[in-house]
Amino acid sequence: MAAKTQGPAVGYTTESTRTLLRVVILCFIAAAAISSRLFSVIRFESIIHEFDPWFNFRATKYLVANGFHKFWDWFDDRTWHPLGRVTGGTLYPGLMVTSGAIYHALRTLTIPVDIRNICVLLAPACSGLTAFATYLLTNEMTTSPSAGLLAAVFMGIAPGYISRSVAGSYDNEAIAIFLLVFTFYLWIKALKLGSMLWGALCALFYGYMVASWGGYAFITCLLPVHALVLIAMGRYSTRLYVSYTTWYALGTLASMQIPFVGFLPIKTSEHMPALGIFGFIQLIGFIQYVRSAISGRQFQTFLVTILVATFGLGLLGLVALTSLGYVAPWSGRFYSLWDTGYAKIHIPIIASVSEHQPTAWPSFFFDLNFLIWLFPAGVYLCFQDLKDEHVFVVVYALFGSYFAGVMVRLMLTLTPVVCVAAAMAASQILDTYLSWKSATPVEEQEAPKKVKGGLRGSDKPNVGIYSNLTKVMVSGSMLVYLLMFVSHCTWVTSNAYSSPSVVLASRMPDGSQHIIDDYREAYQWLRQNTKEDAKVMSWWDYGYQIGGMADRPTLVDNNTWNNTHIATVGKAMSSREEVSYPIMRQHEVDYVLVVFGALLGYSGDDINKFLWMVRIAEGIWPDEVKERDFFTPQGEYRVDEGATETMKNSLMYKMSYYNYASLFPAGQAADRVRGVRIPDQGPVLNTLEEAFTSENWIIRIYKVKDLDNIGRDHANAAAFERGQKKKKPTKKRGARVLRVD
Amino acid sequence: MRILSSIAPLLLLIGGSLAKKAQTDAYEEFNKLAQRSSPIKLNDATYASLTTAPRNHSVAVLLTALETRFGCQLCQEFQPEWDLLGKSWTKGDKTGESRLIFGTLDFADGRETFISLGLQTAPVLMLFNPTVGPHAATSPEPSRYDFTAGPPAAEQVHSWLSRQLPNRPHPAVKRPINWLRWASTITLVLGVGTALVSASSYVLPIIQNRNIWASVSLIAILLFTSGHMFNHIRKVPYIVGDGKGGVSYIAGGFQSQLGLETQIVAAICKTNFFYAILFRKLMHCVIDGILSFCAITLAVKVPRMADSKTQQVAVVVWSITLFLVYSFLLSVFRVKNGGYPFSLPPFM
């Protein structure tokens, strides 16, 4: 800060020193951002995390092995058996293409590197770039030299972003957040300069974003809203016209190149704001031109009326087209953001995902710490000299926080603006209180002229701080908050966001770490002991992992494109064996996989997810599967002695608790997740046989029995095997005849 | 058609048994009633005659308790939907092809029936399938609609009925156009529009006032980022009992929160009911708001104070407030998240 006061004579050296310092600081920030994401690699190993990344990893391997054109036309017959999936046309290829490009680039430089390591480390690498993009974006907002750097630090280590970008979390969001922030930076730059070049760059990165993540719709909606707000504020300018038109025309063309997006930008409602504002801005441009050519007050009023009327008519037309079915209405996922009760009633598959739940306050504090209260302060600062780019921050802040409040997952899109706004507030405070220059009282006569429309309180001149004591006090407490923020972020990252969830860690009594590796154990078993094309049925959560790690065909996976197919699996899981067996036969299922946490106390198991299977199945077969039947008359969901008959007879219950009681001494069998005692007499399975159970019983795999050799039904055959006598001998037996065939 | 329908019972009279005649009469009789007003309001006697065992029509009966003294909210809420369903079904099926009669039996009129069925709760929706005729069901027992998911819309009950009555026409639910609402909406929009235009000289300064926009956006942001949407969507209770007769204000656990989440606030506000209500819902929002306000004051207001003494006092007051409230916030967070290691004095 002291450098600012020095004379112009030393300006050159200080300027270059400062640039050097900035580069060094940014490098440090990038290093901090990357290294804080490496917890999981250091604690466990270089491994792909969770569920979706396993698909992305599999797709990347396919891309690297078969080349781009084959990847583009990839029809995957090993998922969604027997339907298959047009994978090349139903994914966002940006992520895979990026890592494929990095892989080939490194190969050309003769650096031998495993594609897996590229995939694992892509997200941390991008986080460094995101920090830099945030620095650029913030510098557009304020003149303070420190705000950009603060924003970059915040962005680099804020848990809200780390949650989706630790090493191994090879998901679309890994590169998408960088693209999001950078696109916004380019948009602001284009808007400020009214430059077609920057607008085209913005469209280019927007296209890249569309290729990478479904969240691109956030940009598609935010930029037109920003433009509309500017127009409504009477700030239409040729800069706005040029930048918006360039972005929209080129960006839409770019986005339509992605097969998965295709013609959606002109067909669906979530893209309509962008199209509508595009038309509107043409109209305004035309009217502005006419207005400059012709004068006359009445004519202008007339034009304004036309403008408003056209806008209203356009809106009405959109509503009419939607109701007539020409424009697709809001798709379920988007619609549920507005009508928050919608998903719960109509699309249980969306409501069942924990990421789609509304956000409670602790999650906000957990992910953003003290930024959560600096953020509104920063937004307030934006109102001080409300330039076009500040309007953008305000609009982004409002929409971002609404979406983040409705869906936990969208915390990710809120985090960049929180970092930008909070950095503006923090740097304002630090700039004010860290300046050694003592305040000089201003004379009364140079009282400021009232600026019309300014913020109350900010029209007085900024005199600075008088007392050094207060400076120390405020800067000291800010320092405490910043230090706490850093330790909070490290703590959160290390404790909450660095678990691969494929490998679980627990502590032994002596404090040493014990790794629970049941998932990989089971998938490895599948890979080594089953036929190449053995179909595995499991709940959709595990589809990608089975495809990625065990390399076996699955019925359903995390790409939930076909609700009916998922409901079929749900029905098979929640029905009696007699009902499930034909379903499994029809789908050529060879193995069934369930996740069962009762022995270990692992709460994310299938029994806890079971009600969602029931609900989703009930949505399709309301007469055959009823959620009510899984609750006791008292309305409890029980798995112990008091479980309902439907529950006890369901395939899922049987597979989970089969033989479980035999692990314990009589009368001691306990379920450590639900915290209840399990009856000693376990369920009987007739149509399946246990094939594999992992070390801690987390994964259990069953083989579907073939039809009985001599045509008995499975219940009879199994009873015979157990040595039980037939209870009812066949009642009617016709006269004995000689076999003639 | 008319001739045929009048001849039909005659033919049956001649050809059929006495019992059959009684039934045909029952259906015809009730169908006539239903044409006038459906669902038919039943009492013990009519309920019995409508549902006696050999029947060649289906009956959907809603057993309900509408009187306010029973306090059955579900009954009250479902009644209009039920009436709508009965009306539109009967209207859409004038010829009586589906042979379905809608009836409502209120507890006030049908005490005996309630007792004989052993009903403890209301509403109960039962569908009696025909026991004779082309659509005869195997079991004479009525099927029951499941009300556990709250008051259903007419369409939901309609789809349930349609599943129970296959191979018959299912006239769709027709919601009457609410002319009054349309008219009032249009009038209101036009009225407000006119008022805005004519009062534009007064309204415009308000719309263009930056302070108002700033405060509205800040309040909205604070509401959204303090979990208000969570309260709104989940309809969380304000407080829950802790199982020991006391009341717990802060929900433990992470993806949970209560509308009211503070002991302190409750203690302060016990005397002041209004503030208590306001605080209960908005506790996190208010705390975040106070912190933001402190930050804004320190960043914007204080450096503009011309007097050195006032400024010093302001800085001390606001930064201490900021510190204390932040410390309190951390302590609230520790209640939620047991293992959280960081805290600031004095709320350690």
Interface residues (C-beta under 8 A of the other chain):
Chain A: T340 G341 Q357 P358 T359 A360 W361 P362 S363 F364 F365 F366 F370 I372 W373 L374 F375 P376 A377 V379 Y380 L381 F383 Q384 L386 V394 A397 L398 S401 Y402 A404 G405 V406 V408 L414 A425 Q428 I429 T432 Y433 A439 P441 V442 G453 G454 L455 R456 G457 S458 K460 P461 N462 V463 G464 I465 Y466 S467 L469 T470 M473 V474 S477 V480 Y481 M484 S487 H488 W491 N495 P622 D623 K626 R628 G635
Chain B: D146 T148 W160 R163 Q208 N209 R210 N211 W213 A214 S217 L218 A220 I221 L222 L223 F224 T225 S226 G227 H228 M229 F230 H232 I233 R234 F254 Q255 S256 Q257 H284 D288 G289 L291 S292 A295 I296 L298 A299 V300 K301 V302 P303 R304 M305 A306 S308 Q311 Q312 V315 V316 S319 L322 F323 Y326 L329 F333 K336 N337 G339 P341 F342 L344
